[in-house]
Amino acid sequence: MQMIEIAQLPGRYAPPPVKVGGKAIDEESIAREMQYHPAATAAEAKLLAARALVVRELLRQRAVELGLLRADSRDEGEHDAAIAVLLERELEVPEPEEKACRRFFDADPERFSTPTRIAVRHILLAAAPDDAETRDAQYRLGETLLEELQRIPERFTEFAMRHSACPSKSEGGELGWLAQGQTVAELDRALQHLPEGLHDRPLASRYGWHLVSIDARAGGERLPFEQVAERVRHTLREQATRRALRHYLLVLEAEIGVEGVDLDDDSANSLMQ
């Protein structure tokens, strides 16, 4: 279904009202809800907030229709409990079959492997992101040091103690065993793909330039299916729940009626989050 943005019309035109079964969701409620839906732009956050409120109102009205909730209830706890009972009663989510679980496991071996760890040494040649002159000078120094290290690798510790701006200089530049996400993001991304050994050029980060040696890798071993079977089942069950919930919401949208915003895949996601 095509997503329709909440209209931003020029001049004197106001955005179309958001309504569920004739009940309006006011701009103030949408504005309050926006804090729970961070997005790249305010317009996107507003759309996500409006959609989340539409989903909740659809479910509230269905719960009232089935006698699970009083129409005049203003208690958020009662609303949440009624919606939980409603979804338990009306959503049909099949239990994942063994064959489907094994297919999912076989299709994504990295997802079900032990985390990779990397033994890293580095020399940080410090330079601020906005200091072009210093960054150029430090890059040239890095190239000079790398040329010498390619000839005499044993000088890495010496160069780290002399030139590095990282506290690891006292350890000869050793960072120890790093798992993904344990160092600054831009360097972390590069480290995941480097082969073992001394990298042949300086790597950039917000702190300057890094001369990097990957001394060893460990991990990345595939886990047996039996060890992750419940995790696989949980993932497939969650995917099936999202599909069932999306279908259910689209049915309610057609039956009850929604104006001002369309539902799409994010509707199920926002409710489950």
C-alpha positions in Angstrom: 0.0 0.0 0.0 1.4 3.4 -0.9 2.5 5.5 2.0 0.9 9.0 2.2 2.7 11.6 4.0 0.8 13.9 6.3 0.2 16.7 3.9 2.3 19.9 4.2 0.3 22.3 2.0 1.4 25.8 1.3 -0.4 29.0 2.3 -3.7 28.8 4.2 -4.2 25.1 3.8 -3.9 23.0 6.9 -2.9 19.3 7.0 -5.8 16.9 6.6 -7.2 15.7 10.0 -6.2 12.3 11.2 -9.3 10.2 12.0 -10.0 6.6 13.0 -13.6 5.6 12.6 -14.6 9.2 12.7 -12.7 9.9 15.9 -10.1 12.7 15.4 -6.5 12.4 16.7 -5.5 16.0 17.4 -2.3 17.7 16.6 -1.4 18.1 20.2 -1.5 14.3 20.8 0.6 13.7 17.7 3.2 16.3 18.9 3.4 14.6 22.3 3.9 11.2 20.7 6.7 12.4 18.4 9.3 12.2 21.2 9.0 8.4 21.0 9.7 8.3 17.3 13.1 9.8 16.6 13.7 10.3 12.8 15.9 12.2 10.4 13.3 15.0 10.0 10.4 16.4 12.0 8.0 15.5 9.2 9.0 11.9 9.3 8.8 11.8 13.1 5.3 13.4 12.9 4.2 10.7 10.4 5.5 7.9 12.6 3.8 9.4 15.6 0.5 9.8 13.8 0.7 6.2 12.5 1.4 4.8 16.0 -1.6 6.7 17.4 -3.8 5.4 14.6 -2.7 1.8 15.3 -3.5 2.2 19.0 -6.9 3.7 18.3 -7.8 1.0 15.8 -7.0 -1.6 18.4 -8.8 0.3 21.2 -12.0 0.6 19.1 -11.9 -3.1 18.2 -11.4 -4.0 21.9 -14.4 -1.9 22.8 -16.5 -3.6 20.1 -15.6 -7.0 21.5 -16.4 -5.9 25.1 -12.8 -6.1 26.3 -12.7 -2.4 27.2 -15.2 0.2 28.4 -15.8 2.9 25.7 -15.3 5.6 28.3 -12.1 4.2 29.8 -9.2 6.7 30.2 -6.9 4.3 32.0 -3.8 3.6 29.9 -3.2 0.4 31.9 -6.7 -0.9 31.1 -6.0 0.0 27.4 -2.8 -1.9 27.3 -4.3 -5.0 29.0 -7.3 -5.0 26.7 -5.1 -4.7 23.6 -2.9 -7.6 24.9 -6.0 -9.8 25.3 -7.3 -8.7 21.9 -4.1 -9.6 20.1 -3.9 -12.9 21.9 -7.4 -13.8 20.9 -7.4 -12.5 17.3 -3.9 -12.9 15.9 -3.1 -16.3 14.4 0.7 -16.9 14.5 1.8 -20.3 13.5 4.7 -21.9 15.4 7.8 -22.2 13.2 8.4 -25.7 11.8 11.7 -27.5 12.3 12.5 -27.4 8.6 11.9 -23.7 8.4 14.1 -23.1 11.4 17.0 -25.1 9.9 16.6 -23.3 6.5 16.9 -20.0 8.3 19.9 -21.2 10.3 21.6 -22.5 7.1 21.0 -19.3 5.2 22.8 -16.9 7.6 25.8 -18.6 9.1 27.5 -15.4 10.3 24.4 -14.6 12.5 24.9 -17.8 14.4 28.6 -17.8 14.9 30.8 -16.8 17.8 31.8 -13.1 17.7 35.0 -12.4 15.9 37.8 -10.7 18.0 40.9 -9.0 16.6 44.2 -8.5 18.3 45.2 -5.0 17.3 48.1 -2.6 17.7 48.0 0.9 16.5 49.8 4.3 16.4 47.5 7.3 16.6 48.9 10.4 14.9 46.5 13.0 16.3 44.8 15.7 14.2 41.5 17.4 14.6 38.9 16.9 11.8 38.9 20.6 10.9 42.7 21.1 11.0 43.6 20.3 7.4 47.2 21.4 7.7 47.9 19.1 10.6 46.0 16.2 9.1 48.1 16.5 5.9 51.4 16.6 7.9 50.4 13.7 10.1 49.4 11.6 7.1 52.8 12.2 5.5 54.4 11.2 8.8 52.3 8.1 8.8 53.5 7.1 5.3 57.1 7.6 6.4 56.6 5.4 9.5 54.9 2.7 7.5 57.7 2.6 4.9 60.2 2.0 7.8 57.9 -0.6 9.5 57.6 -2.5 6.3 61.3 -2.8 6.3 61.7 -3.4 10.0 58.4 -4.5 11.7 60.1 -4.7 15.1 60.2 -0.9 15.3 56.4 -0.7 15.9 56.7 -0.6 19.7 59.4 2.1 19.4 57.3 4.2 17.0 54.2 3.8 19.2 56.0 5.1 22.3 57.5 8.0 20.4 54.6 9.2 18.2 51.3 7.8 19.3 48.8 10.1 21.0 46.8 7.2 22.4 47.3 6.0 26.1 48.1 2.6 24.6 51.6 4.1 23.6 52.9 2.9 27.0 52.0 -0.7 25.9 53.6 -0.3 22.5 50.3 0.5 20.9 48.6 -2.7 21.9 44.8 -2.4 22.2 44.4 -6.1 23.1 41.5 -8.2 21.8 38.7 -6.1 20.3 35.2 -7.2 19.4 33.1 -5.3 17.0 31.9 -2.0 18.4 34.7 -1.6 20.9 36.5 1.2 19.2 35.6 4.4 17.4 33.0 3.7 14.7 35.0 4.7 11.6 38.0 2.7 12.6 35.9 -0.2 13.8 34.3 -0.6 10.3 37.7 -0.7 8.7 39.2 -3.3 11.2 36.5 -5.8 10.4 37.7 -6.2 6.8 41.5 -5.9 7.1 43.7 -9.0 6.7 46.3 -9.9 9.3 49.5 -7.9 9.3 50.5 -4.3 9.0 48.0 -2.2 7.0 49.8 -0.4 4.2 48.3 3.1 4.6 47.0 5.3 7.5 43.4 4.9 8.5 41.3 8.0 9.2 39.2 8.7 12.3 37.9 11.8 14.0 41.0 11.7 16.2 43.6 11.7 13.3 45.4 8.9 11.5 45.9 5.3 12.7 48.8 3.0 11.7 47.3 -0.4 12.3 48.6 -3.9 12.7 46.2 -6.9 12.9 48.2 -9.5 14.8 45.5 -12.2 15.1 41.9 -13.1 14.7 39.8 -15.4 16.8 36.1 -16.5 16.8 33.8 -16.5 13.9 33.1 -20.2 14.4 29.6 -21.4 13.5 27.5 -22.6 16.5 25.7 -25.9 16.3 22.0 -25.6 15.5 21.0 -27.3 18.8 22.7 -24.5 20.7 20.8 -21.7 18.9 17.5 -23.5 18.1 15.4 -21.5 20.5 16.9 -18.2 19.2 16.1 -19.2 15.7 12.5 -20.1 16.7 12.1 -16.8 18.5 13.3 -14.9 15.5 10.9 -16.7 13.1 8.1 -16.4 15.6 8.6 -12.6 15.8 8.7 -12.3 12.0 5.5 -14.3 11.7 3.9 -12.1 14.4 4.8 -8.9 12.5 3.3 -10.3 9.3 0.1 -11.4 11.1 -0.1 -8.0 12.9 0.3 -6.0 9.7 -2.4 -8.0 8.0 -4.7 -7.6 11.0 -4.2 -3.8 11.1 -4.9 -3.5 7.4 -8.1 -5.4 7.9 -9.1 -3.1 10.8 -8.2 -0.1 8.7 -10.6 -1.2 5.9 -13.4 -2.1 8.4 -13.2 0.9 10.7 -11.8 3.5 8.4 -8.7 5.7 8.7 -8.3 9.2 7.3 -5.2 11.4 7.0 -2.6 8.7 7.1 -2.1 5.2 5.6 -0.7 2.2 7.4 2.3 0.3 6.1 5.0 -2.1 7.4 6.1 0.4 10.1 2.7 0.1 11.8 3.4 -3.4 13.0 6.9 -2.4 14.0 5.9 0.6 16.0 3.4 -1.5 18.0 5.8 -4.3 18.7 8.5 -1.9 19.9 
